[in-house]
């Protein structure tokens, strides 16, 4: 079973105040910057990956709770960042390749 280290957790009333997404033409990878207003101060996280990250963007904006964590001691190069979203009692999970605070 994989172990994960939490990088960022936010729940309503915290919310995404800014989202910037850039897709690389040559590889098709997506780079995303999220800015979160958390109890009066801002947090930022940078994510990168491919299609699953693109799928996660809508869920991130609608979610009531989000946990972004990195898999530790796996030896994998890709898909090591897990994005968990809860909205209306539904759970969804996505993976991307890189997360940086």
Buried (B, 14 or more C-beta within 10 A) or exposed (E): EEEBEEBBBBEEEBBBEEEEEEEEEEEEBBBBBBBBBBEEEEBEBEBBBBEBBBEBBEBBBEBBBBBBBBBEEEEEEEBBBBBBBBBEEEEBEBBBBBBEE
